[in-house]
């Protein structure tokens, strides 16, 4: 947990508290006389999105290949299968003597100077299936990203009216080669700036990072989560070298509204907000509450 005093020349937002003490919590309030001593940071506070958010969360994005989801679901059972195979191999003499394991499955095969358990020849290929799926899915994603770069899509024209319960779209004009399927309004907390997180924790860049953070990655922004250094594994599928990331990284804390069907012809479309109460747009180095409209569309070639 990070508690800091934010000093800014800008007007602070109204006090708010999101989440709960037993899960995740984000709170913005004024200082109290009985507050303990906290770190002080200086940063900009605004109601307008920062440039890096406009680069990473504005425009058309390609939907990742469905094989990514299948691969993630297979990782746990395949790892368990591999561990069970090695565990059974370690107990083979006792299992064979008790008649619980056939001798045809016990023992090892010698390949060169090493012995390999027989059970491993059955478990290891299964263990490699999600890895193969991820490789195939990444190759497909790279091909679709290159197709988009070669033939980019124009931005839609949308006229919006914002109120306390949602957003009213008076007009949604899609590009000629795109067909809107559905849309929704969602809000979430974006990833804070790495430098301000380290400053709040009184850590120095280049030294041992705080728990949950990795060492600093190369300067080029790939995804906001990787720049922060708190991601474990891939935050998004493999992206190609392009000024703007073409695979949208999900906000780690977000609350979506209901999907609205956009296939039907209608002059007015209302995007209902999430059930829970959220503050308006707040942008700072540590806390950033970001509202956005997500539109799912299909291109003429079938790309989503």
Short mmCIF file of the C-alpha atoms (twelve columns), coordinates in Angstrom:
data_MODEL
# 
_entry.id   MODEL 
# 
loop_
_atom_site.group_PDB 
_atom_site.id 
_atom_site.type_symbol 
_atom_site.label_atom_id 
_atom_site.label_alt_id 
_atom_site.label_comp_id 
_atom_site.label_asym_id 
_atom_site.label_seq_id 
_atom_site.Cartn_x 
_atom_site.Cartn_y 
_atom_site.Cartn_z 
_atom_site.pdbx_PDB_model_num 
ATOM 1   C CA . UNK A 1   0.000   0.000   0.000   1 
ATOM 2   C CA . UNK A 2   1.227   3.493   -0.905  1 
ATOM 3   C CA . UNK A 3   0.131   6.605   1.000   1 
ATOM 4   C CA . UNK A 4   1.486   9.952   -0.180  1 
ATOM 5   C CA . UNK A 5   0.798   13.664  -0.056  1 
ATOM 6   C CA . UNK A 6   0.337   15.073  -3.572  1 
ATOM 7   C CA . UNK A 7   1.443   18.641  -4.176  1 
ATOM 8   C CA . UNK A 8   0.107   20.246  -7.340  1 
ATOM 9   C CA . UNK A 9   -0.634  23.672  -8.756  1 
ATOM 10  C CA . UNK A 10  -3.876  22.298  -10.200 1 
ATOM 11  C CA . UNK A 11  -7.232  22.125  -8.462  1 
ATOM 12  C CA . UNK A 12  -7.624  18.750  -6.671  1 
ATOM 13  C CA . UNK A 13  -10.619 16.545  -7.506  1 
ATOM 14  C CA . UNK A 14  -13.434 15.900  -5.011  1 
ATOM 15  C CA . UNK A 15  -12.631 13.290  -2.365  1 
ATOM 16  C CA . UNK A 16  -13.478 9.699   -3.330  1 
ATOM 17  C CA . UNK A 17  -12.853 6.130   -2.198  1 
ATOM 18  C CA . UNK A 18  -13.112 3.071   -4.446  1 
ATOM 19  C CA . UNK A 19  -12.784 -0.580  -3.444  1 
ATOM 20  C CA . UNK A 20  -12.610 -2.130  0.020   1 
ATOM 21  C CA . UNK A 21  -9.988  -2.647  2.730   1 
ATOM 22  C CA . UNK A 22  -9.932  -6.445  2.268   1 
ATOM 23  C CA . UNK A 23  -9.305  -6.266  -1.500  1 
ATOM 24  C CA . UNK A 24  -7.950  -3.323  -3.486  1 
ATOM 25  C CA . UNK A 25  -8.578  0.276   -2.506  1 
ATOM 26  C CA . UNK A 26  -7.987  3.677   -4.111  1 
ATOM 27  C CA . UNK A 27  -8.688  6.792   -2.050  1 
ATOM 28  C CA . UNK A 28  -8.211  10.508  -2.649  1 
ATOM 29  C CA . UNK A 29  -8.893  12.849  0.275   1 
ATOM 30  C CA . UNK A 30  -7.585  15.906  2.039   1 
ATOM 31  C CA . UNK A 31  -4.932  15.763  4.735   1 
ATOM 32  C CA . UNK A 32  -5.976  15.287  8.359   1 
ATOM 33  C CA . UNK A 33  -4.258  16.468  11.532  1 
ATOM 34  C CA . UNK A 34  -3.804  12.897  12.825  1 
ATOM 35  C CA . UNK A 35  -2.290  11.531  9.590   1 
ATOM 36  C CA . UNK A 36  1.111   9.817   9.994   1 
ATOM 37  C CA . UNK A 37  4.150   11.183  8.211   1 
ATOM 38  C CA . UNK A 38  3.940   10.365  4.493   1 
ATOM 39  C CA . UNK A 39  6.101   10.887  1.417   1 
ATOM 40  C CA . UNK A 40  5.406   13.998  -0.656  1 
ATOM 41  C CA . UNK A 41  5.379   13.976  -4.444  1 
ATOM 42  C CA . UNK A 42  4.798   16.752  -6.946  1 
ATOM 43  C CA . UNK A 43  2.776   15.964  -10.046 1 
ATOM 44  C CA . UNK A 44  0.153   17.346  -12.401 1 
ATOM 45  C CA . UNK A 45  -3.524  16.726  -11.632 1 
ATOM 46  C CA . UNK A 46  -5.935  17.078  -14.528 1 
ATOM 47  C CA . UNK A 47  -9.341  16.057  -15.841 1 
ATOM 48  C CA . UNK A 48  -7.911  15.590  -19.354 1 
ATOM 49  C CA . UNK A 49  -6.117  12.357  -20.418 1 
ATOM 50  C CA . UNK A 50  -2.338  12.460  -20.485 1 
ATOM 51  C CA . UNK A 51  -0.592  11.987  -23.873 1 
ATOM 52  C CA . UNK A 52  0.608   8.432   -23.125 1 
ATOM 53  C CA . UNK A 53  -3.006  7.352   -22.475 1 
ATOM 54  C CA . UNK A 54  -4.099  8.825   -25.797 1 
ATOM 55  C CA . UNK A 55  -1.361  6.802   -27.479 1 
ATOM 56  C CA . UNK A 56  -2.176  3.523   -25.736 1 
ATOM 57  C CA . UNK A 57  -5.967  3.696   -25.274 1 
ATOM 58  C CA . UNK A 58  -7.268  5.671   -28.257 1 
ATOM 59  C CA . UNK A 59  -7.941  4.322   -31.748 1 
ATOM 60  C CA . UNK A 60  -8.601  0.944   -33.349 1 
ATOM 61  C CA . UNK A 61  -7.126  -2.208  -31.782 1 
ATOM 62  C CA . UNK A 62  -6.967  -5.797  -32.972 1 
ATOM 63  C CA . UNK A 63  -8.697  -8.467  -30.918 1 
ATOM 64  C CA . UNK A 64  -6.142  -11.109 -29.807 1 
ATOM 65  C CA . UNK A 65  -6.376  -14.559 -31.321 1 
ATOM 66  C CA . UNK A 66  -8.768  -16.921 -29.447 1 
ATOM 67  C CA . UNK A 67  -5.945  -19.454 -29.057 1 
ATOM 68  C CA . UNK A 68  -4.458  -17.221 -26.325 1 
ATOM 69  C CA . UNK A 69  -7.435  -17.907 -24.060 1 
ATOM 70  C CA . UNK A 70  -7.295  -21.654 -24.742 1 
ATOM 71  C CA . UNK A 71  -3.556  -21.705 -24.010 1 
ATOM 72  C CA . UNK A 72  -4.010  -19.907 -20.676 1 
ATOM 73  C CA . UNK A 73  -6.644  -22.450 -19.608 1 
ATOM 74  C CA . UNK A 74  -4.364  -25.360 -20.522 1 
ATOM 75  C CA . UNK A 75  -1.284  -24.142 -18.652 1 
ATOM 76  C CA . UNK A 76  -2.397  -25.241 -15.173 1 
ATOM 77  C CA . UNK A 77  -3.568  -28.800 -16.034 1 
ATOM 78  C CA . UNK A 78  -0.524  -29.481 -18.220 1 
ATOM 79  C CA . UNK A 79  1.879   -28.326 -15.492 1 
ATOM 80  C CA . UNK A 80  0.054   -30.512 -12.953 1 
ATOM 81  C CA . UNK A 81  0.312   -33.469 -15.334 1 
ATOM 82  C CA . UNK A 82  4.071   -32.955 -15.750 1 
ATOM 83  C CA . UNK A 83  4.611   -32.714 -11.975 1 
ATOM 84  C CA . UNK A 84  2.528   -35.873 -11.390 1 
ATOM 85  C CA . UNK A 85  4.583   -37.746 -13.979 1 
ATOM 86  C CA . UNK A 86  7.834   -36.817 -12.223 1 
ATOM 87  C CA . UNK A 87  6.329   -37.600 -8.802  1 
ATOM 88  C CA . UNK A 88  5.161   -41.040 -9.918  1 
ATOM 89  C CA . UNK A 89  8.577   -41.706 -11.436 1 
ATOM 90  C CA . UNK A 90  10.230  -40.946 -8.075  1 
ATOM 91  C CA . UNK A 91  7.956   -43.507 -6.368  1 
ATOM 92  C CA . UNK A 92  8.083   -46.151 -9.125  1 
ATOM 93  C CA . UNK A 93  9.793   -48.958 -7.130  1 
ATOM 94  C CA . UNK A 94  7.189   -48.854 -4.373  1 
ATOM 95  C CA . UNK A 95  4.252   -48.521 -6.790  1 
ATOM 96  C CA . UNK A 96  5.484   -51.444 -8.904  1 
ATOM 97  C CA . UNK A 97  6.022   -53.684 -5.857  1 
ATOM 98  C CA . UNK A 98  2.463   -52.947 -4.654  1 
ATOM 99  C CA . UNK A 99  1.055   -53.641 -8.099  1 
ATOM 100 C CA . UNK A 100 -0.247  -50.106 -8.550  1 
ATOM 101 C CA . UNK A 101 1.931   -49.387 -11.585 1 
ATOM 102 C CA . UNK A 102 2.685   -51.661 -14.506 1 
ATOM 103 C CA . UNK A 103 6.330   -52.350 -15.239 1 
ATOM 104 C CA . UNK A 104 5.724   -51.356 -18.845 1 
ATOM 105 C CA . UNK A 105 5.270   -47.734 -17.659 1 
ATOM 106 C CA . UNK A 106 8.101   -47.825 -15.121 1 
ATOM 107 C CA . UNK A 107 11.755  -47.227 -15.793 1 
ATOM 108 C CA . UNK A 108 13.560  -44.950 -18.193 1 
ATOM 109 C CA . UNK A 109 14.816  -44.754 -21.738 1 
ATOM 110 C CA . UNK A 110 18.499  -44.053 -22.259 1 
ATOM 111 C CA . UNK A 111 19.231  -41.464 -24.929 1 
ATOM 112 C CA . UNK A 112 22.906  -40.722 -25.165 1 
ATOM 113 C CA . UNK A 113 24.417  -40.265 -21.691 1 
ATOM 114 C CA . UNK A 114 21.081  -39.448 -19.999 1 
ATOM 115 C CA . UNK A 115 18.070  -41.447 -18.825 1 
ATOM 116 C CA . UNK A 116 14.564  -40.108 -19.425 1 
ATOM 117 C CA . UNK A 117 11.489  -41.400 -17.516 1 
ATOM 118 C CA . UNK A 118 9.009   -43.245 -19.693 1 
ATOM 119 C CA . UNK A 119 6.102   -41.252 -18.255 1 
ATOM 120 C CA . UNK A 120 7.829   -38.049 -19.309 1 
ATOM 121 C CA . UNK A 121 7.472   -39.020 -22.972 1 
ATOM 122 C CA . UNK A 122 3.693   -38.918 -22.499 1 
ATOM 123 C CA . UNK A 123 3.469   -35.874 -20.213 1 
ATOM 124 C CA . UNK A 124 5.985   -33.560 -21.892 1 
ATOM 125 C CA . UNK A 125 4.254   -33.373 -25.325 1 
ATOM 126 C CA . UNK A 126 1.003   -32.480 -23.543 1 
ATOM 127 C CA . UNK A 127 2.901   -29.850 -21.538 1 
ATOM 128 C CA . UNK A 128 4.106   -28.288 -24.812 1 
ATOM 129 C CA . UNK A 129 0.579   -27.872 -26.243 1 
ATOM 130 C CA . UNK A 130 -0.183  -24.444 -24.649 1 
ATOM 131 C CA . UNK A 131 3.272   -23.191 -25.658 1 
ATOM 132 C CA . UNK A 132 2.609   -24.248 -29.251 1 
ATOM 133 C CA . UNK A 133 -0.812  -22.581 -29.130 1 
ATOM 134 C CA . UNK A 134 0.755   -19.316 -27.914 1 
ATOM 135 C CA . UNK A 135 3.322   -19.411 -30.714 1 
ATOM 136 C CA . UNK A 136 0.643   -19.978 -33.355 1 
ATOM 137 C CA . UNK A 137 -1.568  -17.245 -31.869 1 
ATOM 138 C CA . UNK A 138 1.314   -14.742 -31.754 1 
ATOM 139 C CA . UNK A 139 2.178   -15.437 -35.394 1 
ATOM 140 C CA . UNK A 140 -1.462  -14.850 -36.351 1 
ATOM 141 C CA . UNK A 141 -1.565  -11.626 -34.330 1 
ATOM 142 C CA . UNK A 142 1.634   -10.365 -35.960 1 
ATOM 143 C CA . UNK A 143 0.213   -11.076 -39.424 1 
ATOM 144 C CA . UNK A 144 -3.011  -9.194  -38.624 1 
ATOM 145 C CA . UNK A 145 -1.089  -6.261  -37.161 1 
ATOM 146 C CA . UNK A 146 1.040   -6.000  -40.286 1 
ATOM 147 C CA . UNK A 147 -2.140  -6.094  -42.377 1 
ATOM 148 C CA . UNK A 148 -3.554  -3.191  -40.366 1 
ATOM 149 C CA . UNK A 149 -0.319  -1.192  -40.709 1 
ATOM 150 C CA . UNK A 150 -0.384  -1.712  -44.466 1 
ATOM 151 C CA . UNK A 151 -4.049  -0.654  -44.631 1 
ATOM 152 C CA . UNK A 152 -5.013  1.489   -41.602 1 
ATOM 153 C CA . UNK A 153 -8.642  2.209   -40.703 1 
ATOM 154 C CA . UNK A 154 -10.089 5.701   -40.375 1 
ATOM 155 C CA . UNK A 155 -11.458 6.768   -37.003 1 
ATOM 156 C CA . UNK A 156 -15.253 6.750   -36.512 1 
ATOM 157 C CA . UNK A 157 -17.175 9.988   -36.064 1 
ATOM 158 C CA . UNK A 158 -19.119 10.026  -32.780 1 
ATOM 159 C CA . UNK A 159 -21.184 12.765  -31.173 1 
ATOM 160 C CA . UNK A 160 -21.530 12.266  -27.407 1 
ATOM 161 C CA . UNK A 161 -23.521 13.778  -24.561 1 
ATOM 162 C CA . UNK A 162 -22.394 12.859  -21.039 1 
ATOM 163 C CA . UNK A 163 -24.707 12.718  -18.031 1 
ATOM 164 C CA . UNK A 164 -24.603 11.188  -14.546 1 
ATOM 165 C CA . UNK A 165 -25.985 7.778   -15.602 1 
ATOM 166 C CA . UNK A 166 -24.105 7.192   -18.844 1 
ATOM 167 C CA . UNK A 167 -23.253 8.556   -22.266 1 
ATOM 168 C CA . UNK A 168 -25.699 9.281   -25.096 1 
ATOM 169 C CA . UNK A 169 -24.338 8.859   -28.626 1 
ATOM 170 C CA . UNK A 170 -26.390 10.937  -31.057 1 
ATOM 171 C CA . UNK A 171 -24.440 9.757   -34.078 1 
ATOM 172 C CA . UNK A 172 -21.935 6.969   -34.789 1 
ATOM 173 C CA . UNK A 173 -20.493 7.098   -38.306 1 
ATOM 174 C CA . UNK A 174 -18.271 4.097   -39.029 1 
ATOM 175 C CA . UNK A 175 -15.669 3.828   -41.837 1 
ATOM 176 C CA . UNK A 176 -16.877 2.229   -45.060 1 
ATOM 177 C CA . UNK A 177 -15.062 -1.082  -44.526 1 
ATOM 178 C CA . UNK A 178 -16.117 -1.465  -40.863 1 
ATOM 179 C CA . UNK A 179 -19.360 -2.695  -39.283 1 
ATOM 180 C CA . UNK A 180 -20.044 -1.941  -35.616 1 
ATOM 181 C CA . UNK A 181 -21.242 -4.948  -33.586 1 
ATOM 182 C CA . UNK A 182 -21.619 -3.745  -30.012 1 
ATOM 183 C CA . UNK A 183 -20.275 -1.174  -27.577 1 
ATOM 184 C CA . UNK A 184 -20.112 -0.300  -23.895 1 
ATOM 185 C CA . UNK A 185 -18.948 2.346   -21.463 1 
ATOM 186 C CA . UNK A 186 -16.285 1.325   -18.962 1 
ATOM 187 C CA . UNK A 187 -14.114 2.929   -16.310 1 
ATOM 188 C CA . UNK A 188 -10.943 1.793   -14.608 1 
ATOM 189 C CA . UNK A 189 -7.693  2.670   -12.868 1 
ATOM 190 C CA . UNK A 190 -4.718  2.960   -15.205 1 
ATOM 191 C CA . UNK A 191 -1.169  1.953   -14.333 1 
ATOM 192 C CA . UNK A 192 0.713   4.676   -12.373 1 
ATOM 193 C CA . UNK A 193 4.037   6.120   -13.468 1 
ATOM 194 C CA . UNK A 194 7.016   4.033   -12.420 1 
ATOM 195 C CA . UNK A 195 9.137   7.011   -11.341 1 
ATOM 196 C CA . UNK A 196 6.423   8.321   -9.011  1 
ATOM 197 C CA . UNK A 197 5.816   4.862   -7.518  1 
ATOM 198 C CA . UNK A 198 9.524   4.588   -6.686  1 
ATOM 199 C CA . UNK A 199 9.522   8.123   -5.295  1 
ATOM 200 C CA . UNK A 200 6.516   7.356   -3.093  1 
ATOM 201 C CA . UNK A 201 8.222   4.199   -1.831  1 
ATOM 202 C CA . UNK A 202 11.479  6.120   -1.300  1 
ATOM 203 C CA . UNK A 203 13.358  3.871   -3.665  1 
ATOM 204 C CA . UNK A 204 16.007  4.838   -6.235  1 
ATOM 205 C CA . UNK A 205 16.013  3.669   -9.849  1 
ATOM 206 C CA . UNK A 206 18.826  1.196   -10.506 1 
ATOM 207 C CA . UNK A 207 18.796  -0.251  -6.990  1 
ATOM 208 C CA . UNK A 208 16.813  -3.228  -5.730  1 
ATOM 209 C CA . UNK A 209 13.198  -2.730  -6.873  1 
ATOM 210 C CA . UNK A 210 10.248  -2.858  -4.526  1 
ATOM 211 C CA . UNK A 211 8.357   -6.168  -4.052  1 
ATOM 212 C CA . UNK A 212 6.145   -6.795  -7.066  1 
ATOM 213 C CA . UNK A 213 8.235   -4.608  -9.404  1 
ATOM 214 C CA . UNK A 214 10.868  -5.675  -11.902 1 
ATOM 215 C CA . UNK A 215 13.988  -3.812  -12.965 1 
ATOM 216 C CA . UNK A 216 13.526  -1.030  -15.495 1 
ATOM 217 C CA . UNK A 217 12.855  -2.174  -19.041 1 
ATOM 218 C CA . UNK A 218 14.162  -0.459  -22.225 1 
ATOM 219 C CA . UNK A 219 13.058  3.113   -22.826 1 
ATOM 220 C CA . UNK A 220 10.640  2.324   -25.656 1 
ATOM 221 C CA . UNK A 221 7.074   2.052   -24.321 1 
ATOM 222 C CA . UNK A 222 5.588   -1.325  -25.199 1 
ATOM 223 C CA . UNK A 223 2.708   -1.411  -22.780 1 
ATOM 224 C CA . UNK A 224 2.004   0.663   -19.724 1 
ATOM 225 C CA . UNK A 225 2.169   -2.418  -17.495 1 
ATOM 226 C CA . UNK A 226 5.612   -3.409  -18.764 1 
ATOM 227 C CA . UNK A 227 6.940   0.117   -18.334 1 
ATOM 228 C CA . UNK A 228 5.799   0.081   -14.716 1 
ATOM 229 C CA . UNK A 229 7.565   -3.213  -14.138 1 
ATOM 230 C CA . UNK A 230 4.779   -4.944  -12.214 1 
ATOM 231 C CA . UNK A 231 3.682   -7.380  -14.913 1 
ATOM 232 C CA . UNK A 232 4.419   -11.101 -14.668 1 
ATOM 233 C CA . UNK A 233 4.567   -12.750 -18.077 1 
ATOM 234 C CA . UNK A 234 2.860   -11.142 -21.059 1 
ATOM 235 C CA . UNK A 235 0.370   -8.373  -20.331 1 
ATOM 236 C CA . UNK A 236 -0.725  -8.480  -23.958 1 
ATOM 237 C CA . UNK A 237 0.153   -10.775 -26.902 1 
ATOM 238 C CA . UNK A 238 3.268   -10.090 -28.958 1 
ATOM 239 C CA . UNK A 239 3.157   -6.694  -30.691 1 
ATOM 240 C CA . UNK A 240 5.043   -5.463  -33.742 1 
ATOM 241 C CA . UNK A 241 7.260   -2.382  -33.978 1 
ATOM 242 C CA . UNK A 242 4.808   0.478   -34.517 1 
ATOM 243 C CA . UNK A 243 4.437   3.988   -33.058 1 
ATOM 244 C CA . UNK A 244 1.121   2.921   -31.490 1 
ATOM 245 C CA . UNK A 245 0.416   -0.414  -29.809 1 
ATOM 246 C CA . UNK A 246 -2.242  -2.275  -31.833 1 
ATOM 247 C CA . UNK A 247 -3.264  -4.700  -29.064 1 
ATOM 248 C CA . UNK A 248 -5.243  -3.073  -26.258 1 
ATOM 249 C CA . UNK A 249 -3.975  -3.818  -22.760 1 
ATOM 250 C CA . UNK A 250 -6.865  -4.334  -20.314 1 
ATOM 251 C CA . UNK A 251 -6.973  -2.059  -17.289 1 
ATOM 252 C CA . UNK A 252 -6.123  -4.164  -14.240 1 
ATOM 253 C CA . UNK A 253 -8.930  -2.603  -12.199 1 
ATOM 254 C CA . UNK A 254 -11.971 -1.782  -14.302 1 
ATOM 255 C CA . UNK A 255 -15.765 -1.794  -14.109 1 
ATOM 256 C CA . UNK A 256 -17.663 -2.142  -17.404 1 
ATOM 257 C CA . UNK A 257 -21.224 -1.193  -18.232 1 
ATOM 258 C CA . UNK A 258 -23.646 -3.325  -20.221 1 
ATOM 259 C CA . UNK A 259 -22.977 -4.173  -23.868 1 
ATOM 260 C CA . UNK A 260 -25.232 -2.343  -26.322 1 
ATOM 261 C CA . UNK A 261 -26.110 -3.826  -29.716 1 
ATOM 262 C CA . UNK A 262 -24.922 -1.493  -32.500 1 
ATOM 263 C CA . UNK A 263 -26.059 -3.591  -35.463 1 
ATOM 264 C CA . UNK A 264 -29.558 -2.120  -35.372 1 
ATOM 265 C CA . UNK A 265 -30.134 1.202   -37.106 1 
ATOM 266 C CA . UNK A 266 -30.762 3.877   -34.471 1 
ATOM 267 C CA . UNK A 267 -30.233 7.630   -34.313 1 
ATOM 268 C CA . UNK A 268 -29.541 7.580   -30.568 1 
ATOM 269 C CA . UNK A 269 -27.631 4.992   -28.545 1 
ATOM 270 C CA . UNK A 270 -27.302 5.149   -24.774 1 
ATOM 271 C CA . UNK A 271 -24.248 3.588   -23.141 1 
ATOM 272 C CA . UNK A 272 -25.177 2.846   -19.534 1 
ATOM 273 C CA . UNK A 273 -22.467 3.269   -16.926 1 
ATOM 274 C CA . UNK A 274 -21.317 0.580   -14.466 1 
ATOM 275 C CA . UNK A 275 -23.507 -0.418  -11.530 1 
ATOM 276 C CA . UNK A 276 -20.994 0.798   -8.926  1 
ATOM 277 C CA . UNK A 277 -20.416 4.496   -8.283  1 
ATOM 278 C CA . UNK A 278 -17.185 5.926   -9.705  1 
ATOM 279 C CA . UNK A 279 -15.743 9.441   -9.722  1 
ATOM 280 C CA . UNK A 280 -15.340 11.443  -12.896 1 
ATOM 281 C CA . UNK A 281 -12.129 11.562  -14.912 1 
ATOM 282 C CA . UNK A 282 -9.067  12.124  -12.707 1 
ATOM 283 C CA . UNK A 283 -5.526  11.965  -14.059 1 
ATOM 284 C CA . UNK A 284 -2.354  12.117  -11.988 1 
ATOM 285 C CA . UNK A 285 0.963   10.273  -11.800 1 
ATOM 286 C CA . UNK A 286 -0.297  7.784   -9.183  1 
ATOM 287 C CA . UNK A 287 -4.101  7.732   -9.418  1 
ATOM 288 C CA . UNK A 288 -5.803  7.962   -12.794 1 
ATOM 289 C CA . UNK A 289 -9.528  7.220   -13.183 1 
ATOM 290 C CA . UNK A 290 -10.109 6.739   -16.898 1 
ATOM 291 C CA . UNK A 291 -13.488 6.543   -18.690 1 
ATOM 292 C CA . UNK A 292 -13.749 5.194   -22.217 1 
ATOM 293 C CA . UNK A 293 -16.204 3.805   -24.771 1 
ATOM 294 C CA . UNK A 294 -15.294 0.457   -26.321 1 
ATOM 295 C CA . UNK A 295 -16.762 -0.385  -29.741 1 
ATOM 296 C CA . UNK A 296 -16.390 -3.874  -31.196 1 
ATOM 297 C CA . UNK A 297 -16.410 -3.914  -34.979 1 
ATOM 298 C CA . UNK A 298 -15.668 -6.319  -37.838 1 
ATOM 299 C CA . UNK A 299 -13.708 -5.399  -40.949 1 
ATOM 300 C CA . UNK A 300 -14.710 -6.608  -44.389 1 
ATOM 301 C CA . UNK A 301 -11.922 -9.218  -44.297 1 
ATOM 302 C CA . UNK A 302 -13.282 -10.648 -41.017 1 
ATOM 303 C CA . UNK A 303 -10.723 -8.997  -38.702 1 
ATOM 304 C CA . UNK A 304 -12.178 -8.041  -35.322 1 
# 
